[in-house]
Amino acid sequence: MDDVDERIVSLLREDGRRSYAAIGREVGLSTAAVKRRVERLEAIGVIQGYTAMVDRGKLGQELQAFIDLRFAGTARMEDIWKAADDVTPVVAAYSVAGDLDAVLHVRVRDMAHLQEVLAHLRNKPEVTGTRTRIILEARNHE
């Protein structure tokens, strides 16, 4: 990857629907050259896909929290996803080092919904403990 590739990736991260022509104007390349570079970045796995950014608050999921999980034994990412698989409010799951095994980022409607999610997770036989932190304010850099 060179500086132009990095700029293309940055522009696509800002707006994944930006046209090759618009990107070309920004980086000083033709539309065809940008298309070839994007296809190469996709082929080598730098660009892994495109997605829509959703304002979950407008969907009624205004409360965010981090739920720390402890597992019986060793927890691999597959174990974490298995525990969280049927918990639809999970935005992301992280395997972490330290006294915890995993952290789930959840978005829920309200405190009652959060309590339901916690009860569901606590009923999983592999989950031996939880700790919850409610997010007061967030800003994403990605």
N, CA, C and O atoms as a GROMACS GRO file, in nm:
protein
  568
    1MET      N    1   0.084  -0.119   0.000
    1MET     CA    2   0.000   0.000   0.000
    1MET      C    3   0.088   0.124   0.000
    1MET      O    4   0.186   0.132   0.074
    2ASP      N    5   0.051   0.218  -0.083
    2ASP     CA    6   0.122   0.345  -0.083
    2ASP      C    7   0.030   0.454  -0.028
    2ASP      O    8  -0.081   0.427   0.016
    3ASP      N    9   0.079   0.579  -0.032
    3ASP     CA   10   0.002   0.691   0.023
    3ASP      C   11  -0.131   0.710  -0.049
    3ASP      O   12  -0.230   0.748   0.014
    4VAL      N   13  -0.134   0.685  -0.179
    4VAL     CA   14  -0.258   0.701  -0.256
    4VAL      C   15  -0.360   0.596  -0.212
    4VAL      O   16  -0.478   0.627  -0.194
    5ASP      N   17  -0.315   0.471  -0.194
    5ASP     CA   18  -0.404   0.367  -0.146
    5ASP      C   19  -0.461   0.403  -0.009
    5ASP      O   20  -0.581   0.386   0.016
    6GLU      N   21  -0.376   0.454   0.079
    6GLU     CA   22  -0.423   0.493   0.212
    6GLU      C   23  -0.526   0.604   0.204
    6GLU      O   24  -0.623   0.604   0.279
    7ARG      N   25  -0.506   0.698   0.114
    7ARG     CA   26  -0.603   0.808   0.096
    7ARG      C   27  -0.735   0.754   0.040
    7ARG      O   28  -0.842   0.797   0.083
    8ILE      N   29  -0.728   0.661  -0.054
    8ILE     CA   30  -0.849   0.600  -0.110
    8ILE      C   31  -0.926   0.528   0.001
    8ILE      O   32  -1.048   0.544   0.011
    9VAL      N   33  -0.857   0.451   0.083
    9VAL     CA   34  -0.923   0.380   0.193
    9VAL      C   35  -0.987   0.480   0.289
    9VAL      O   36  -1.100   0.459   0.334
   10SER      N   37  -0.916   0.587   0.318
   10SER     CA   38  -0.970   0.689   0.408
   10SER      C   39  -1.096   0.752   0.351
   10SER      O   40  -1.194   0.772   0.423
   11LEU      N   41  -1.096   0.783   0.223
   11LEU     CA   42  -1.214   0.842   0.159
   11LEU      C   43  -1.331   0.744   0.158
   11LEU      O   44  -1.446   0.785   0.180
   12LEU      N   45  -1.304   0.616   0.134
   12LEU     CA   46  -1.412   0.517   0.136
   12LEU      C   47  -1.465   0.495   0.277
   12LEU      O   48  -1.584   0.466   0.294
   13ARG      N   49  -1.380   0.509   0.377
   13ARG     CA   50  -1.427   0.497   0.515
   13ARG      C   51  -1.518   0.614   0.550
   13ARG      O   52  -1.614   0.596   0.626
   14GLU      N   53  -1.490   0.731   0.496
   14GLU     CA   54  -1.576   0.847   0.520
   14GLU      C   55  -1.711   0.830   0.451
   14GLU      O   56  -1.814   0.866   0.507
   15ASP      N   57  -1.709   0.775   0.330
   15ASP     CA   58  -1.831   0.757   0.252
   15ASP      C   59  -1.811   0.641   0.155
   15ASP      O   60  -1.752   0.657   0.048
   16GLY      N   61  -1.860   0.524   0.194
   16GLY     CA   62  -1.844   0.404   0.113
   16GLY      C   63  -1.918   0.408  -0.019
   16GLY      O   64  -1.897   0.322  -0.104
   17ARG      N   65  -2.005   0.506  -0.036
   17ARG     CA   66  -2.080   0.519  -0.161
   17ARG      C   67  -2.017   0.622  -0.256
   17ARG      O   68  -2.070   0.648  -0.364
   18ARG      N   69  -1.906   0.678  -0.216
   18ARG     CA   70  -1.837   0.778  -0.299
   18ARG      C   71  -1.796   0.712  -0.430
   18ARG      O   72  -1.747   0.599  -0.431
   19SER      N   73  -1.816   0.781  -0.540
   19SER     CA   74  -1.786   0.725  -0.672
   19SER      C   75  -1.636   0.722  -0.699
   19SER      O   76  -1.559   0.798  -0.639
   20TYR      N   77  -1.596   0.634  -0.790
   20TYR     CA   78  -1.456   0.628  -0.830
   20TYR      C   79  -1.412   0.761  -0.889
   20TYR      O   80  -1.298   0.804  -0.869
   21ALA      N   81  -1.500   0.826  -0.962
   21ALA     CA   82  -1.467   0.956  -1.023
   21ALA      C   83  -1.439   1.060  -0.914
   21ALA      O   84  -1.343   1.136  -0.924
   22ALA      N   85  -1.524   1.064  -0.811
   22ALA     CA   86  -1.504   1.160  -0.702
   22ALA      C   87  -1.374   1.131  -0.627
   22ALA      O   88  -1.301   1.223  -0.590
   23ILE      N   89  -1.346   1.004  -0.604
   23ILE     CA   90  -1.221   0.968  -0.538
   23ILE      C   91  -1.103   1.008  -0.625
   23ILE      O   92  -1.004   1.062  -0.576
   24GLY      N   93  -1.114   0.983  -0.754
   24GLY     CA   94  -1.008   1.020  -0.847
   24GLY      C   95  -0.975   1.168  -0.843
   24GLY      O   96  -0.858   1.206  -0.847
   25ARG      N   97  -1.079   1.252  -0.836
   25ARG     CA   98  -1.056   1.397  -0.826
   25ARG      C   99  -0.980   1.431  -0.699
   25ARG      O  100  -0.896   1.521  -0.699
   26GLU      N  101  -1.009   1.360  -0.590
   26GLU     CA  102  -0.943   1.387  -0.460
   26GLU      C  103  -0.797   1.344  -0.460
   26GLU      O  104  -0.712   1.410  -0.400
   27VAL      N  105  -0.767   1.232  -0.528
   27VAL     CA  106  -0.632   1.176  -0.520
   27VAL      C  107  -0.550   1.197  -0.647
   27VAL      O  108  -0.434   1.157  -0.653
   28GLY      N  109  -0.609   1.258  -0.750
   28GLY     CA  110  -0.536   1.287  -0.872
   28GLY      C  111  -0.518   1.169  -0.965
   28GLY      O  112  -0.416   1.158  -1.033
   29LEU      N  113  -0.616   1.079  -0.968
   29LEU     CA  114  -0.611   0.963  -1.058
   29LEU      C  115  -0.736   0.959  -1.144
   29LEU      O  116  -0.837   1.022  -1.113
   30SER      N  117  -0.728   0.885  -1.252
   30SER     CA  118  -0.846   0.864  -1.337
   30SER      C  119  -0.943   0.770  -1.267
   30SER      O  120  -0.907   0.699  -1.173
   31THR      N  121  -1.067   0.773  -1.314
   31THR     CA  122  -1.169   0.683  -1.260
   31THR      C  123  -1.125   0.537  -1.273
   31THR      O  124  -1.140   0.459  -1.180
   32ALA      N  125  -1.071   0.501  -1.390
   32ALA     CA  126  -1.028   0.363  -1.414
   32ALA      C  127  -0.914   0.324  -1.320
   32ALA      O  128  -0.911   0.211  -1.270
   33ALA      N  129  -0.821   0.415  -1.295
   33ALA     CA  130  -0.709   0.385  -1.205
   33ALA      C  131  -0.758   0.363  -1.061
   33ALA      O  132  -0.710   0.275  -0.991
   34VAL      N  133  -0.854   0.444  -1.019
   34VAL     CA  134  -0.911   0.426  -0.885
   34VAL      C  135  -0.982   0.292  -0.876
   34VAL      O  136  -0.967   0.220  -0.778
   35LYS      N  137  -1.059   0.258  -0.979
   35LYS     CA  138  -1.131   0.130  -0.980
   35LYS      C  139  -1.034   0.013  -0.968
   35LYS      O  140  -1.058  -0.080  -0.891
   36ARG      N  141  -0.924   0.018  -1.042
   36ARG     CA  142  -0.824  -0.090  -1.035
   36ARG      C  143  -0.764  -0.099  -0.894
   36ARG      O  144  -0.745  -0.208  -0.841
   37ARG      N  145  -0.734   0.016  -0.836
   37ARG     CA  146  -0.675   0.016  -0.702
   37ARG      C  147  -0.774  -0.038  -0.598
   37ARG      O  148  -0.736  -0.118  -0.511
   38VAL      N  149  -0.899   0.003  -0.606
   38VAL     CA  150  -1.000  -0.046  -0.512
   38VAL      C  151  -1.017  -0.197  -0.529
   38VAL      O  152  -1.024  -0.269  -0.429
   39GLU      N  153  -1.024  -0.245  -0.651
   39GLU     CA  154  -1.037  -0.389  -0.674
   39GLU      C  155  -0.918  -0.465  -0.617
   39GLU      O  156  -0.935  -0.573  -0.561
   40ARG      N  157  -0.796  -0.409  -0.630
   40ARG     CA  158  -0.677  -0.473  -0.574
   40ARG      C  159  -0.684  -0.473  -0.421
   40ARG      O  160  -0.651  -0.573  -0.357
   41LEU      N  161  -0.728  -0.360  -0.362
   41LEU     CA  162  -0.740  -0.352  -0.216
   41LEU      C  163  -0.844  -0.451  -0.164
   41LEU      O  164  -0.828  -0.506  -0.055
   42GLU      N  165  -0.949  -0.473  -0.241
   42GLU     CA  166  -1.048  -0.574  -0.204
   42GLU      C  167  -0.988  -0.715  -0.215
   42GLU      O  168  -1.008  -0.799  -0.128
   43ALA      N  169  -0.915  -0.740  -0.324
   43ALA     CA  170  -0.857  -0.872  -0.349
   43ALA      C  171  -0.757  -0.912  -0.242
   43ALA      O  172  -0.749  -1.030  -0.206
   44ILE      N  173  -0.680  -0.817  -0.191
   44ILE     CA  174  -0.579  -0.852  -0.090
   44ILE      C  175  -0.635  -0.842   0.053
   44ILE      O  176  -0.563  -0.866   0.150
   45GLY      N  177  -0.763  -0.807   0.063
   45GLY     CA  178  -0.829  -0.809   0.193
   45GLY      C  179  -0.817  -0.683   0.276
   45GLY      O  180  -0.859  -0.682   0.392
   46VAL      N  181  -0.760  -0.577   0.220
   46VAL     CA  182  -0.755  -0.450   0.294
   46VAL      C  183  -0.897  -0.397   0.310
   46VAL      O  184  -0.937  -0.359   0.419
   47ILE      N  185  -0.972  -0.395   0.201
   47ILE     CA  186  -1.113  -0.359   0.205
   47ILE      C  187  -1.190  -0.491   0.210
   47ILE      O  188  -1.184  -0.571   0.118
   48GLN      N  189  -1.261  -0.511   0.322
   48GLN     CA  190  -1.328  -0.638   0.342
   48GLN      C  191  -1.477  -0.633   0.315
   48GLN      O  192  -1.543  -0.736   0.316
   49GLY      N  193  -1.531  -0.515   0.290
   49GLY     CA  194  -1.672  -0.505   0.261
   49GLY      C  195  -1.720  -0.363   0.282
   49GLY      O  196  -1.644  -0.275   0.321
   50TYR      N  197  -1.847  -0.343   0.256
   50TYR     CA  198  -1.909  -0.212   0.269
   50TYR      C  199  -2.035  -0.229   0.352
   50TYR      O  200  -2.101  -0.332   0.346
   51THR      N  201  -2.067  -0.128   0.429
   51THR     CA  202  -2.182  -0.140   0.518
   51THR      C  203  -2.251  -0.005   0.533
   51THR      O  204  -2.193   0.100   0.504
   52ALA      N  205  -2.373  -0.008   0.576
   52ALA     CA  206  -2.447   0.115   0.605
   52ALA      C  207  -2.430   0.149   0.752
   52ALA      O  208  -2.441   0.061   0.838
   53MET      N  209  -2.404   0.273   0.781
   53MET     CA  210  -2.396   0.319   0.919
   53MET      C  211  -2.538   0.355   0.962
   53MET      O  212  -2.606   0.433   0.897
   54VAL      N  213  -2.580   0.296   1.073
   54VAL     CA  214  -2.718   0.314   1.119
   54VAL      C  215  -2.718   0.391   1.250
   54VAL      O  216  -2.638   0.362   1.339
   55ASP      N  217  -2.806   0.488   1.262
   55ASP     CA  218  -2.825   0.559   1.387
   55ASP      C  219  -2.922   0.478   1.471
   55ASP      O  220  -3.043   0.492   1.457
   56ARG      N  221  -2.869   0.394   1.558
   56ARG     CA  222  -2.952   0.304   1.637
   56ARG      C  223  -3.042   0.381   1.734
   56ARG      O  224  -3.147   0.331   1.774
   57GLY      N  225  -3.001   0.501   1.772
   57GLY     CA  226  -3.086   0.584   1.857
   57GLY      C  227  -3.219   0.615   1.791
   57GLY      O  228  -3.323   0.620   1.857
   58LYS      N  229  -3.216   0.635   1.660
   58LYS     CA  230  -3.339   0.662   1.586
   58LYS      C  231  -3.423   0.537   1.568
   58LYS      O  232  -3.539   0.544   1.528
   59LEU      N  233  -3.365   0.422   1.598
   59LEU     CA  234  -3.440   0.296   1.595
   59LEU      C  235  -3.491   0.259   1.734
   59LEU      O  236  -3.545   0.150   1.755
   60GLY      N  237  -3.475   0.351   1.828
   60GLY     CA  238  -3.524   0.326   1.963
   60GLY      C  239  -3.426   0.254   2.052
   60GLY      O  240  -3.463   0.207   2.159
   61GLN      N  241  -3.301   0.245   2.010
   61GLN     CA  242  -3.197   0.180   2.091
   61GLN      C  243  -3.101   0.287   2.142
   61GLN      O  244  -2.986   0.295   2.098
   62GLU      N  245  -3.149   0.368   2.233
   62GLU     CA  246  -3.072   0.484   2.277
   62GLU      C  247  -2.974   0.456   2.389
   62GLU      O  248  -2.876   0.529   2.402
   63LEU      N  249  -2.996   0.355   2.469
   63LEU     CA  250  -2.909   0.325   2.582
   63LEU      C  251  -2.799   0.230   2.536
   63LEU      O  252  -2.826   0.125   2.477
   64GLN      N  253  -2.674   0.268   2.565
   64GLN     CA  254  -2.560   0.183   2.533
   64GLN      C  255  -2.491   0.140   2.660
   64GLN      O  256  -2.490   0.213   2.760
   65ALA      N  257  -2.433   0.021   2.657
   65ALA     CA  258  -2.359  -0.029   2.773
   65ALA      C  259  -2.250  -0.125   2.727
   65ALA      O  260  -2.257  -0.183   2.619
   66PHE      N  261  -2.149  -0.138   2.812
   66PHE     CA  262  -2.050  -0.244   2.798
   66PHE      C  263  -2.081  -0.348   2.904
   66PHE      O  264  -2.095  -0.316   3.022
   67ILE      N  265  -2.092  -0.472   2.862
   67ILE     CA  266  -2.115  -0.582   2.956
   67ILE      C  267  -1.989  -0.667   2.957
   67ILE      O  268  -1.954  -0.729   2.856
   68ASP      N  269  -1.922  -0.670   3.070
   68ASP     CA  270  -1.804  -0.753   3.087
   68ASP      C  271  -1.849  -0.893   3.124
   68ASP      O  272  -1.939  -0.910   3.206
   69LEU      N  273  -1.787  -0.993   3.065
   69LEU     CA  274  -1.823  -1.133   3.090
   69LEU      C  275  -1.704  -1.212   3.141
   69LEU      O  276  -1.591  -1.193   3.098
   70ARG      N  277  -1.732  -1.299   3.233
   70ARG     CA  278  -1.636  -1.400   3.277
   70ARG      C  279  -1.693  -1.536   3.237
   70ARG      O  280  -1.813  -1.561   3.249
   71PHE      N  281  -1.604  -1.622   3.190
   71PHE     CA  282  -1.645  -1.754   3.146
   71PHE      C  283  -1.583  -1.861   3.235
   71PHE      O  284  -1.479  -1.839   3.297
   72ALA      N  285  -1.648  -1.977   3.240
   72ALA     CA  286  -1.588  -2.093   3.306
   72ALA      C  287  -1.480  -2.145   3.211
   72ALA      O  288  -1.510  -2.180   3.097
   73GLY      N  289  -1.358  -2.150   3.255
   73GLY     CA  290  -1.248  -2.197   3.170
   73GLY      C  291  -1.204  -2.090   3.071
   73GLY      O  292  -1.229  -1.970   3.090
   74THR      N  293  -1.139  -2.136   2.967
   74THR     CA  294  -1.087  -2.046   2.865
   74THR      C  295  -1.197  -2.008   2.767
   74THR      O  296  -1.274  -2.093   2.722
   75ALA      N  297  -1.203  -1.881   2.734
   75ALA     CA  298  -1.304  -1.833   2.638
   75ALA      C  299  -1.235  -1.790   2.510
   75ALA      O  300  -1.156  -1.696   2.509
   76ARG      N  301  -1.265  -1.860   2.404
   76ARG     CA  302  -1.217  -1.821   2.271
   76ARG      C  303  -1.322  -1.731   2.207
   76ARG      O  304  -1.435  -1.724   2.255
   77MET      N  305  -1.286  -1.663   2.102
   77MET     CA  306  -1.381  -1.574   2.034
   77MET      C  307  -1.506  -1.651   1.992
   77MET      O  308  -1.616  -1.597   1.996
   78GLU      N  309  -1.489  -1.776   1.951
   78GLU     CA  310  -1.605  -1.857   1.912
   78GLU      C  311  -1.700  -1.877   2.031
   78GLU      O  312  -1.822  -1.876   2.014
   79ASP      N  313  -1.643  -1.896   2.150
   79ASP     CA  314  -1.725  -1.913   2.271
   79ASP      C  315  -1.801  -1.784   2.303
   79ASP      O  316  -1.918  -1.787   2.343
   80ILE      N  317  -1.732  -1.674   2.285
   80ILE     CA  318  -1.794  -1.543   2.313
   80ILE      C  319  -1.911  -1.521   2.217
   80ILE      O  320  -2.019  -1.481   2.259
   81TRP      N  321  -1.888  -1.546   2.088
   81TRP     CA  322  -1.995  -1.528   1.990
   81TRP      C  323  -2.110  -1.625   2.014
   81TRP      O  324  -2.226  -1.590   1.995
   82LYS      N  325  -2.077  -1.746   2.057
   82LYS     CA  326  -2.183  -1.843   2.087
   82LYS      C  327  -2.271  -1.792   2.201
   82LYS      O  328  -2.394  -1.805   2.196
   83ALA      N  329  -2.210  -1.736   2.303
   83ALA     CA  330  -2.286  -1.683   2.417
   83ALA      C  331  -2.370  -1.562   2.376
   83ALA      O  332  -2.479  -1.542   2.429
   84ALA      N  333  -2.318  -1.483   2.283
   84ALA     CA  334  -2.385  -1.359   2.243
   84ALA      C  335  -2.472  -1.374   2.119
   84ALA      O  336  -2.542  -1.281   2.080
   85ASP      N  337  -2.467  -1.491   2.056
   85ASP     CA  338  -2.531  -1.512   1.927
   85ASP      C  339  -2.680  -1.477   1.925
   85ASP      O  340  -2.728  -1.417   1.829
   86ASP      N  341  -2.751  -1.512   2.029
   86ASP     CA  342  -2.895  -1.488   2.030
   86ASP      C  343  -2.933  -1.362   2.108
   86ASP      O  344  -3.049  -1.342   2.144
   87VAL      N  345  -2.834  -1.276   2.132
   87VAL     CA  346  -2.858  -1.149   2.202
   87VAL      C  347  -2.853  -1.039   2.096
   87VAL      O  348  -2.747  -0.986   2.066
   88THR      N  349  -2.970  -1.006   2.040
   88THR     CA  350  -2.974  -0.913   1.926
   88THR      C  351  -2.921  -0.774   1.955
   88THR      O  352  -2.875  -0.709   1.861
   89PRO      N  353  -2.926  -0.722   2.078
   89PRO     CA  354  -2.872  -0.588   2.099
   89PRO      C  355  -2.719  -0.578   2.095
   89PRO      O  356  -2.665  -0.468   2.108
   90VAL      N  357  -2.648  -0.690   2.077
   90VAL     CA  358  -2.502  -0.685   2.076
   90VAL      C  359  -2.454  -0.617   1.947
   90VAL      O  360  -2.484  -0.662   1.836
   91VAL      N  361  -2.380  -0.509   1.965
   91VAL     CA  362  -2.322  -0.434   1.854
   91VAL      C  363  -2.186  -0.493   1.819
   91VAL      O  364  -2.152  -0.506   1.701
   92ALA      N  365  -2.107  -0.528   1.921
   92ALA     CA  366  -1.973  -0.582   1.900
   92ALA      C  367  -1.935  -0.667   2.020
   92ALA      O  368  -1.987  -0.650   2.130
   93ALA      N  369  -1.843  -0.760   1.997
   93ALA     CA  370  -1.791  -0.844   2.104
   93ALA      C  371  -1.639  -0.843   2.096
   93ALA      O  372  -1.582  -0.845   1.987
   94TYR      N  373  -1.575  -0.841   2.212
   94TYR     CA  374  -1.429  -0.833   2.219
   94TYR      C  375  -1.376  -0.938   2.316
   94TYR      O  376  -1.429  -0.953   2.426
   95SER      N  377  -1.275  -1.009   2.275
   95SER     CA  378  -1.200  -1.096   2.365
   95SER      C  379  -1.091  -1.009   2.425
   95SER      O  380  -1.019  -0.941   2.353
   96VAL      N  381  -1.077  -1.012   2.558
   96VAL     CA  382  -0.983  -0.921   2.623
   96VAL      C  383  -0.891  -0.996   2.718
   96VAL      O  384  -0.922  -1.107   2.762
   97ALA      N  385  -0.778  -0.935   2.749
   97ALA     CA  386  -0.684  -0.989   2.846
   97ALA      C  387  -0.712  -0.926   2.982
   97ALA      O  388  -0.768  -0.816   2.990
   98GLY      N  389  -0.673  -0.994   3.086
   98GLY     CA  390  -0.692  -0.940   3.220
   98GLY      C  391  -0.788  -1.027   3.300
   98GLY      O  392  -0.800  -1.147   3.275
   99ASP      N  393  -0.855  -0.965   3.397
   99ASP     CA  394  -0.944  -1.042   3.485
   99ASP      C  395  -1.079  -1.073   3.422
   99ASP      O  396  -1.159  -1.147   3.480
  100LEU      N  397  -1.105  -1.018   3.305
  100LEU     CA  398  -1.228  -1.047   3.230
  100LEU      C  399  -1.195  -1.133   3.110
  100LEU      O  400  -1.079  -1.142   3.069
  101ASP      N  401  -1.297  -1.196   3.054
  101ASP     CA  402  -1.275  -1.276   2.933
  101ASP      C  403  -1.325  -1.206   2.808
  101ASP      O  404  -1.270  -1.223   2.699
  102ALA      N  405  -1.432  -1.127   2.825
  102ALA     CA  406  -1.494  -1.065   2.708
  102ALA      C  407  -1.566  -0.937   2.748
  102ALA      O  408  -1.603  -0.917   2.864
  103VAL      N  409  -1.584  -0.852   2.648
  103VAL     CA  410  -1.665  -0.732   2.665
  103VAL      C  411  -1.763  -0.727   2.549
  103VAL      O  412  -1.724  -0.740   2.432
  104LEU      N  413  -1.891  -0.708   2.581
  104LEU     CA  414  -1.994  -0.690   2.479
  104LEU      C  415  -2.038  -0.544   2.480
  104LEU      O  416  -2.057  -0.485   2.586
  105HIS      N  417  -2.052  -0.487   2.363
  105HIS     CA  418  -2.110  -0.354   2.348
  105HIS      C  419  -2.254  -0.377   2.305
  105HIS      O  420  -2.280  -0.438   2.201
  106VAL      N  421  -2.349  -0.327   2.384
  106VAL     CA  422  -2.490  -0.346   2.353
  106VAL      C  423  -2.561  -0.212   2.340
  106VAL      O  424  -2.521  -0.113   2.400
  107ARG      N  425  -2.667  -0.212   2.260
  107ARG     CA  426  -2.757  -0.097   2.246
  107ARG      C  427  -2.898  -0.148   2.272
  107ARG      O  428  -2.946  -0.238   2.204
  108VAL      N  429  -2.963  -0.090   2.371
  108VAL     CA  430  -3.096  -0.135   2.412
  108VAL      C  431  -3.192  -0.017   2.418
  108VAL      O  432  -3.152   0.099   2.410
  109ARG      N  433  -3.322  -0.049   2.431
  109ARG     CA  434  -3.425   0.055   2.436
  109ARG      C  435  -3.418   0.136   2.565
  109ARG      O  436  -3.426   0.259   2.563
  110ASP      N  437  -3.402   0.064   2.677
  110ASP     CA  438  -3.411   0.128   2.808
  110ASP      C  439  -3.352   0.035   2.913
  110ASP      O  440  -3.299  -0.071   2.881
  111MET      N  441  -3.361   0.077   3.041
  111MET     CA  442  -3.303  -0.003   3.149
  111MET      C  443  -3.370  -0.140   3.161
  111MET      O  444  -3.303  -0.239   3.189
  112ALA      N  445  -3.500  -0.146   3.140
  112ALA     CA  446  -3.570  -0.275   3.149
  112ALA      C  447  -3.517  -0.372   3.042
  112ALA      O  448  -3.499  -0.491   3.069
  113HIS      N  449  -3.493  -0.319   2.923
  113HIS     CA  450  -3.438  -0.402   2.815
  113HIS      C  451  -3.297  -0.449   2.851
  113HIS      O  452  -3.261  -0.564   2.826
  114LEU      N  453  -3.218  -0.360   2.910
  114LEU     CA  454  -3.083  -0.397   2.954
  114LEU      C  455  -3.090  -0.508   3.058
  114LEU      O  456  -3.012  -0.603   3.054
  115GLN      N  457  -3.183  -0.498   3.151
  115GLN     CA  458  -3.200  -0.601   3.253
  115GLN      C  459  -3.236  -0.736   3.190
  115GLN      O  460  -3.190  -0.840   3.235
  116GLU      N  461  -3.319  -0.734   3.086
  116GLU     CA  462  -3.354  -0.857   3.015
  116GLU      C  463  -3.230  -0.920   2.951
  116GLU      O  464  -3.209  -1.040   2.959
  117VAL      N  465  -3.150  -0.836   2.887
  117VAL     CA  466  -3.028  -0.885   2.823
  117VAL      C  467  -2.934  -0.946   2.926
  117VAL      O  468  -2.879  -1.054   2.905
  118LEU      N  469  -2.917  -0.878   3.038
  118LEU     CA  470  -2.830  -0.929   3.145
  118LEU      C  471  -2.882  -1.062   3.200
  118LEU      O  472  -2.804  -1.156   3.220
  119ALA      N  473  -3.010  -1.070   3.224
  119ALA     CA  474  -3.068  -1.195   3.276
  119ALA      C  475  -3.045  -1.309   3.177
  119ALA      O  476  -3.013  -1.421   3.217
  120HIS      N  477  -3.062  -1.280   3.050
  120HIS     CA  478  -3.041  -1.381   2.947
  120HIS      C  479  -2.896  -1.429   2.948
  120HIS      O  480  -2.870  -1.549   2.943
  121LEU      N  481  -2.802  -1.336   2.953
  121LEU     CA  482  -2.660  -1.373   2.954
  121LEU      C  483  -2.623  -1.450   3.080
  121LEU      O  484  -2.548  -1.546   3.075
  122ARG      N  485  -2.676  -1.407   3.193
  122ARG     CA  486  -2.644  -1.472   3.320
  122ARG      C  487  -2.700  -1.614   3.328
  122ARG      O  488  -2.652  -1.694   3.408
  123ASN      N  489  -2.799  -1.645   3.247
  123ASN     CA  490  -2.855  -1.781   3.243
  123ASN      C  491  -2.775  -1.876   3.155
  123ASN      O  492  -2.803  -1.995   3.151
  124LYS      N  493  -2.678  -1.824   3.085
  124LYS     CA  494  -2.593  -1.910   3.001
  124LYS      C  495  -2.499  -1.987   3.093
  124LYS      O  496  -2.432  -1.927   3.177
  125PRO      N  497  -2.491  -2.120   3.078
  125PRO     CA  498  -2.407  -2.198   3.170
  125PRO      C  499  -2.259  -2.162   3.163
  125PRO      O  500  -2.187  -2.176   3.262
  126GLU      N  501  -2.212  -2.116   3.047
  126GLU     CA  502  -2.069  -2.085   3.032
  126GLU      C  503  -2.032  -1.949   3.092
  126GLU      O  504  -1.914  -1.922   3.115
  127VAL      N  505  -2.131  -1.864   3.116
  127VAL     CA  506  -2.106  -1.731   3.173
  127VAL      C  507  -2.111  -1.741   3.326
  127VAL      O  508  -2.214  -1.779   3.384
  128THR      N  509  -1.999  -1.708   3.390
  128THR     CA  510  -1.992  -1.720   3.536
  128THR      C  511  -2.004  -1.586   3.608
  128THR      O  512  -2.017  -1.583   3.730
  129GLY      N  513  -1.999  -1.477   3.533
  129GLY     CA  514  -2.014  -1.347   3.597
  129GLY      C  515  -2.024  -1.235   3.495
  129GLY      O  516  -1.976  -1.247   3.382
  130THR      N  517  -2.088  -1.126   3.535
  130THR     CA  518  -2.101  -1.009   3.448
  130THR      C  519  -2.075  -0.882   3.531
  130THR      O  520  -2.089  -0.881   3.653
  131ARG      N  521  -2.039  -0.778   3.460
  131ARG     CA  522  -2.029  -0.644   3.518
  131ARG      C  523  -2.071  -0.549   3.407
  131ARG      O  524  -2.029  -0.565   3.292
  132THR      N  525  -2.153  -0.452   3.439
  132THR     CA  526  -2.210  -0.364   3.337
  132THR      C  527  -2.169  -0.220   3.360
  132THR      O  528  -2.170  -0.171   3.474
  133ARG      N  529  -2.134  -0.153   3.252
  133ARG     CA  530  -2.103  -0.011   3.254
  133ARG      C  531  -2.190   0.058   3.150
  133ARG      O  532  -2.186   0.023   3.032
  134ILE      N  533  -2.268   0.154   3.193
  134ILE     CA  534  -2.355   0.229   3.102
  134ILE      C  535  -2.274   0.343   3.040
  134ILE      O  536  -2.201   0.414   3.108
  135ILE      N  537  -2.289   0.358   2.910
  135ILE     CA  538  -2.218   0.462   2.837
  135ILE      C  539  -2.299   0.591   2.844
  135ILE      O  540  -2.416   0.594   2.805
  136LEU      N  541  -2.237   0.697   2.892
  136LEU     CA  542  -2.306   0.825   2.902
  136LEU      C  543  -2.298   0.905   2.773
  136LEU      O  544  -2.394   0.971   2.733
  137GLU      N  545  -2.182   0.898   2.706
  137GLU     CA  546  -2.164   0.972   2.583
  137GLU      C  547  -2.056   0.901   2.502
  137GLU      O  548  -1.963   0.845   2.559
  138ALA      N  549  -2.068   0.903   2.371
  138ALA     CA  550  -1.971   0.834   2.285
  138ALA      C  551  -1.944   0.915   2.160
  138ALA      O  552  -2.029   0.990   2.113
  139ARG      N  553  -1.824   0.898   2.109
  139ARG     CA  554  -1.786   0.956   1.980
  139ARG      C  555  -1.696   0.855   1.912
  139ARG      O  556  -1.597   0.811   1.971
  140ASN      N  557  -1.728   0.817   1.790
  140ASN     CA  558  -1.650   0.720   1.714
  140ASN      C  559  -1.555   0.792   1.621
  140ASN      O  560  -1.587   0.896   1.565
  141HIS      N  561  -1.436   0.734   1.606
  141HIS     CA  562  -1.337   0.787   1.512
  141HIS      C  563  -1.342   0.714   1.380
  141HIS      O  564  -1.282   0.759   1.282
  142GLU      N  565  -1.412   0.602   1.375
  142GLU     CA  566  -1.418   0.525   1.251
  142GLU      C  567  -1.543   0.558   1.176
  142GLU      O  568  -1.568   0.503   1.068
   0.00000   0.00000   0.00000
